[in-house]
């Protein structure tokens, strides 16, 4: 419920089948009407979207709101599952992380509307085994990747699709599941099978330093997401909880709230979106229990935070696990959420106040 007592609804507005195996991750392009998905079938699918003209608004295929069309299907050449995706802030470059241990860098060639005109312009090698996550910094000058080999690599983005390794971060004791950058600062977060979240910054005198270790989860931390203002982090874990961490000072973070009792199984993905005016935003979580849950996070009068359930969708991908959720950034599509699952499909959801 909202503060005025009205209900929040989550509505399916598009279903995008096509992958021949489980879909692992999705990423909205920050500047163009494109959505990318990746899969164990080793492909990346790009969907373009637009608001249909008035004559088409009654078409049942897109719920009268948006129309999604396959823009390109990229046969990546990765030898194994494509596990992770990340767009550069410019929207012109897509990074893919694969179980073959490599990171692919993709750019479009030729005309923008030419289907399939994407090519791999660089392949980053260094991880010893499965790459689990990739993320561009807000400036677009850095790319982070993480792996089952317990490492996080930070790459400097150079001209002409060139990359230079700036640091290999080896303080996690187990498989590193995901990486995320602060929305404005060059502050990197990573989470791991070792049950921790680590915060990293660049030390001009040395290598990248771990300046904080966030402990509290009692099992694998699968996913992390910064709040839009950068002062909080949401994390999802195999312990079935979502934790909200608050930045207390430059390098100190504390757990401000634990959301438990909502999911029955592992939480694979969390995403923090803008939500409604007056709040810290909406956090979405996705789980192997098939649920997508949306919470609103507010600041209390005492200066703390309060996160509460807004809405949920059970059996979001039928009987299949939901592997990833992602909010459409900015004002391009207000409060639209994408998900993907073991059924190989991508789904688009609208979260809005009920009538």
C-alpha positions in Angstrom: 0.0 0.0 0.0 1.1 3.6 -0.6 1.0 6.3 2.0 -2.5 7.4 0.8 -3.8 3.8 1.1 -4.0 3.0 -2.6 -2.6 -0.3 -3.8 0.4 -1.0 -5.8 0.1 -3.6 -8.6 2.7 -5.4 -10.7 1.4 -6.2 -14.2 3.0 -8.2 -17.0 3.1 -6.1 -20.1 5.4 -8.2 -22.4 6.9 -11.7 -22.6 9.9 -12.2 -24.8 10.7 -15.9 -25.5 13.6 -17.0 -27.6 16.5 -18.2 -25.7 17.1 -22.0 -26.0 18.3 -22.4 -22.5 18.1 -20.5 -19.1 18.3 -16.8 -19.3 20.8 -15.5 -16.7 20.9 -11.7 -16.9 19.3 -8.7 -18.4 20.5 -5.1 -18.9 18.6 -2.0 -20.1 20.6 0.3 -22.3 21.0 3.7 -20.5 20.6 5.9 -23.6 18.8 3.9 -26.2 15.5 1.9 -26.3 17.2 -1.4 -26.1 17.1 -4.3 -23.6 19.8 -7.0 -23.6 19.5 -10.6 -22.3 22.1 -13.4 -22.1 21.8 -17.1 -21.7 23.3 -20.5 -21.3 22.6 -20.9 -25.0 25.7 -18.6 -25.5 23.7 -15.9 -27.2 22.8 -12.3 -26.4 19.4 -11.1 -27.6 18.7 -7.4 -28.0 15.1 -6.1 -27.9 14.0 -2.7 -29.1 10.9 -1.1 -27.7 8.6 1.8 -28.4 5.2 3.1 -27.5 2.8 2.0 -30.2 0.7 4.5 -32.3 -2.9 5.1 -31.1 -4.3 2.6 -33.7 -2.4 -0.2 -32.1 -3.0 0.4 -28.4 -5.6 -2.3 -28.2 -3.2 -5.0 -29.3 -3.1 -7.7 -26.7 0.5 -8.6 -27.5 1.9 -5.6 -25.5 -0.9 -4.8 -23.1 -1.6 -1.5 -24.7 1.5 0.1 -23.3 4.7 -0.9 -25.1 5.8 -3.0 -28.0 9.0 -5.0 -27.8 10.7 -6.4 -31.0 13.8 -8.5 -31.5 16.5 -6.2 -32.7 19.4 -8.6 -32.9 20.4 -12.1 -31.8 24.2 -12.2 -31.3 26.0 -15.5 -31.5 28.7 -14.5 -29.2 31.4 -17.1 -29.9 31.8 -17.6 -26.1 32.6 -21.3 -25.6 30.3 -21.6 -22.6 27.3 -19.9 -20.9 27.0 -16.1 -21.1 26.4 -15.3 -17.4 26.5 -11.5 -17.2 25.9 -8.3 -19.1 26.7 -4.6 -18.7 26.2 -1.5 -20.9 28.7 1.3 -20.8 27.1 4.7 -19.7 27.2 5.9 -23.3 25.1 2.9 -24.4 27.4 2.2 -27.3 29.3 -0.7 -25.8 28.1 -4.0 -24.2 30.3 -6.2 -22.0 29.6 -9.9 -21.6 30.9 -12.2 -19.0 31.1 -15.9 -19.7 31.7 -19.2 -18.0 34.5 -19.6 -20.5 36.4 -17.1 -18.2 36.5 -14.3 -20.8 34.9 -10.9 -21.0 33.6 -9.9 -24.5 33.3 -6.2 -25.6 30.7 -5.6 -28.2 30.0 -2.6 -30.4 27.5 -2.0 -33.2 28.9 -1.6 -36.7 27.1 -0.1 -39.7 23.7 1.4 -39.5 22.0 1.4 -36.0 18.9 -0.3 -37.4 20.8 -3.0 -39.2 19.9 -6.3 -37.5 22.7 -8.3 -36.1 25.4 -5.6 -36.8 27.2 -6.2 -33.5 30.8 -7.4 -33.4 33.2 -8.4 -30.6 35.9 -5.6 -30.7 37.9 -6.9 -27.7 38.2 -10.0 -25.6 39.5 -9.6 -22.0 41.4 -12.6 -20.7 42.8 -13.1 -17.2 40.2 -14.9 -15.1 41.1 -18.5 -14.5 37.6 -19.8 -14.5 33.9 -18.8 -14.8 33.2 -15.0 -15.1 30.1 -14.3 -13.0 29.7 -10.5 -13.2 30.6 -7.4 -15.2 29.9 -3.7 -14.5 30.9 -0.3 -15.9 31.7 2.6 -13.6 29.5 5.7 -13.9 32.2 7.6 -15.8 32.6 4.7 -18.2 36.4 4.8 -17.8 36.5 1.6 -15.7 35.1 -1.9 -16.1 35.0 -4.5 -13.3 34.7 -8.3 -13.7 34.5 -11.0 -11.1 34.9 -14.8 -11.2 34.6 -18.1 -9.5 38.4 -17.9 -9.2 37.8 -15.6 -6.2 39.1 -12.5 -8.0 37.8 -9.1 -9.0 39.6 -7.4 -11.9 39.4 -3.7 -12.6 40.1 -2.7 -16.2 40.8 0.8 -17.5 38.8 1.6 -20.7 41.1 3.1 -23.3 40.5 4.4 -26.8 40.0 2.0 -29.8 38.4 -0.7 -27.7 41.6 -1.3 -25.7 41.6 -2.2 -22.0 44.4 -2.3 -19.4 44.2 -4.2 -16.2 44.4 -1.7 -13.3 44.2 -4.2 -10.4 43.5 -7.8 -9.5 41.6 -7.9 -6.2 42.1 -11.2 -4.3 40.6 -10.7 -0.8 37.5 -12.8 -1.2 38.0 -16.3 0.0 35.4 -17.9 -2.3 33.6 -17.5 -5.7 32.7 -13.8 -6.4 29.1 -13.6 -7.6 28.6 -10.0 -8.6 30.1 -6.5 -8.8 28.4 -3.1 -8.8 29.7 0.5 -9.0 28.5 3.5 -7.0 26.2 5.7 -9.2 28.6 8.7 -9.1 31.9 7.8 -7.4 34.6 5.3 -8.3 33.7 3.0 -5.4 33.2 -0.7 -6.3 31.3 -3.3 -4.3 31.6 -7.1 -4.7 29.8 -10.0 -3.1 30.7 -13.6 -2.7 30.1 -17.1 -1.7 32.2 -16.3 1.4 29.0 -14.5 2.7 30.5 -11.0 2.6 30.3 -7.8 0.6 33.5 -5.8 0.1 34.0 -2.2 -0.8 36.9 -1.1 -2.9 38.5 2.2 -3.8 41.6 3.1 -5.9 44.6 4.0 -3.8 46.7 6.4 -5.9 49.8 5.3 -4.0 49.1 1.6 -4.5 46.6 -0.9 -5.8 42.9 -1.0 -5.2 42.1 -1.2 -1.5 39.4 -3.0 0.3 38.1 -0.3 2.7 35.1 -2.1 4.2 33.8 -5.6 4.7 30.1 -5.9 5.2 29.2 -9.0 7.3 25.8 -10.2 8.4 24.5 -12.6 5.8 24.8 -16.2 6.9 25.2 -17.7 3.4 26.3 -16.8 -0.2 25.6 -13.2 -1.2 24.4 -13.4 -4.8 23.6 -9.8 -5.7 24.2 -6.2 -4.7 22.7 -2.9 -5.9 23.4 0.7 -4.9 20.5 3.0 -4.2 20.1 5.9 -6.7 21.6 8.4 -4.2 24.5 6.1 -3.6 24.1 6.1 0.2 22.7 2.6 0.6 23.3 -0.9 -0.8 20.8 -3.7 -1.1 22.0 -7.3 -1.0 20.3 -10.6 -1.7 21.5 -13.9 -0.3 21.1 -17.6 -0.1 20.0 -17.0 3.5 16.7 -15.8 2.0 17.1 -12.3 3.2 17.5 -8.9 1.6 19.7 -6.5 3.7 19.9 -2.8 3.4 23.3 -1.3 4.2 23.7 2.4 5.1 26.8 4.5 4.4 27.8 6.0 7.7 30.9 7.8 6.5 33.2 7.6 3.5 34.4 4.0 4.1 32.0 2.8 6.8 28.8 0.9 6.1 26.3 -0.7 8.5 23.3 -2.9 8.1 20.2 -0.7 8.6 17.5 -3.3 8.0 17.0 -7.0 7.3 14.0 -8.0 5.2 13.2 -11.6 6.0 10.2 -13.9 5.8 9.3 -12.9 2.2 11.2 -15.4 0.1 11.3 -19.1 0.7 14.5 -19.9 -1.2 17.7 -18.3 -2.4 17.5 -14.7 -3.6 19.4 -14.5 -6.8 19.0 -10.8 -7.7 18.3 -7.4 -6.2 17.8 -4.1 -8.1 17.3 -0.6 -6.7 15.1 1.7 -8.8 13.9 5.3 -8.5 10.4 4.4 -7.3 8.2 7.3 -6.2 9.0 10.8 -5.2 9.7 11.2 -1.5 11.2 7.8 -1.0 14.7 6.3 -1.3 13.4 4.2 -4.1 12.0 0.7 -4.8 14.1 -2.5 -4.3 13.1 -5.5 -6.3 14.2 -9.0 -5.4 14.0 -12.2 -7.4 14.4 -15.8 -6.1 14.5 -19.4 -6.9 11.0 -19.6 -5.2 9.6 -18.0 -8.4 8.7 -14.7 -6.7 9.5 -11.1 -7.7 9.0 -8.8 -4.6 9.1 -5.0 -4.6 9.8 -3.0 -1.4 9.7 0.7 -0.8 12.5 2.2 1.2 11.8 5.4 3.2 13.7 7.5 5.7 12.1 7.6 9.1 11.6 10.7 11.3 14.5 9.4 13.5 16.8 9.3 10.5 16.8 5.6 10.1 15.2 3.7 7.2 12.1 1.6 6.8 11.6 -0.9 4.0 8.1 -2.4 3.5 6.5 -4.7 1.0 4.8 -2.9 -1.9 3.7 -5.8 -4.1 4.8 -9.2 -5.3 4.3 -11.6 -8.2 4.3 -15.3 -7.4 5.2 -17.8 -10.1 6.6 -14.9 -12.2 8.2 -17.4 -14.6 5.9 -20.3 -13.9 7.6 -23.1 -12.1 11.1 -21.8 -13.0 13.7 -19.9 -11.0 13.8 -16.1 -11.5 17.5 -15.3 -12.1 17.6 -11.6 -12.5 15.6 -8.4 -12.2 16.5 -4.9 -13.5 14.7 -1.6 -13.4 14.6 0.5 -16.6 16.9 3.5 -15.8 15.9 7.1 -15.7 12.6 8.3 -17.1 12.7 6.2 -20.2 10.0 3.8 -18.9 8.7 4.8 -15.5 8.7 2.0 -13.0 9.2 -0.8 -15.5 11.0 -3.9 -14.4 12.5 -6.7 -16.5 13.1 -10.2 -15.3 14.5 -13.4 -16.8 14.5 -17.0 -15.7 15.3 -20.7 -16.2 12.4 -20.9 -18.7 14.6 -18.9 -21.2 12.2 -16.0 -21.3 12.4 -12.3 -20.5 9.4 -10.6 -19.0 8.6 -6.9 -18.7 6.5 -5.7 -15.7 4.9 -2.4 -14.9 4.7 -1.5 -11.2 2.1 1.2 -10.6 -0.6 2.5 -8.3 -3.8 0.4 -8.8 -7.0 2.1 -10.1 
